Amino acid sequence: MSKIKEEQLKELQDQVNSINQNQLKIGNLESQKHTLIHNGVELQNQLRTIQNTLEEEYGKVTINISTGEYQEVSEEVDADS
């Protein structure tokens, strides 16, 4: 059976290994992305819970997250109603 040159085989193996490493890295990044998206959703849910608790205590307000000051939100009547 005939063989390619040793140098050509090494080059071919190196290239295939590089492709495999690249695909592995992409898989790892996609896994990290999935985890971050899931964490982001959980953080949004926690924020919503805090907002609901604050609304129960203070009513409809806007809160300055730097100072803690808040202002009541005036509920405007929709002109189309």
C-alpha positions in Angstrom: 0.0 0.0 0.0 1.3 3.5 -0.8 1.6 6.3 1.7 1.9 10.1 1.5 5.1 11.7 2.6 5.6 12.0 6.4 5.8 15.8 6.1 2.4 15.8 4.3 0.8 13.5 6.9 2.0 15.7 9.7 0.6 18.8 8.0 -2.7 17.1 7.4 -2.9 15.9 11.0 -2.1 19.3 12.3 -4.8 20.9 10.3 -7.4 18.4 11.3 -6.4 18.8 15.0 -6.6 22.6 14.7 -10.2 22.3 13.3 -11.1 19.9 16.1 -9.7 22.3 18.7 -11.6 25.2 17.2 -14.9 23.3 17.2 -14.3 22.3 20.8 -13.7 26.0 21.8 -16.9 27.0 19.9 -18.8 24.3 21.9 -17.4 25.6 25.2 -18.4 29.2 24.3 -21.9 28.1 23.3 -22.2 26.4 26.7 -21.1 29.5 28.5 -23.5 31.6 26.4 -26.4 29.3 27.4 -25.4 29.6 31.1 -25.2 33.4 30.9 -28.6 33.7 29.2 -30.1 31.5 31.8 -28.5 33.6 34.6 -29.7 36.8 32.9 -33.3 35.5 32.9 -33.0 34.6 36.6 -31.6 38.1 37.4 -34.6 39.7 35.6 -37.0 37.5 37.6 -35.3 38.6 40.9 -35.5 42.3 39.8 -39.2 41.8 39.0 -39.8 40.4 42.5 -38.0 43.4 44.1 -40.0 45.8 42.0 -43.3 44.2 43.0 -42.4 44.3 46.6 -41.5 48.0 46.3 -44.7 48.7 44.4 -46.7 47.1 47.2 -45.0 49.3 49.8 -44.7 52.6 47.8 -47.2 52.3 45.0 -46.4 53.3 41.4 -43.2 55.2 41.7 -39.9 55.7 39.8 -36.8 55.2 41.9 -33.4 56.7 41.4 -31.2 53.7 41.9 -28.2 56.0 42.8 -29.9 57.9 45.6 -33.0 55.9 46.6 -35.2 58.9 46.0 -38.5 58.2 44.4 -41.4 60.1 42.7 -44.9 59.0 42.3 -45.9 58.1 38.7 -49.0 60.0 37.5 -51.3 57.7 35.7 -52.4 59.6 32.6 -55.8 58.8 31.1 -55.5 57.5 27.5 -57.1 60.1 25.2 -58.4 57.3 22.9 -60.5 55.8 25.7 
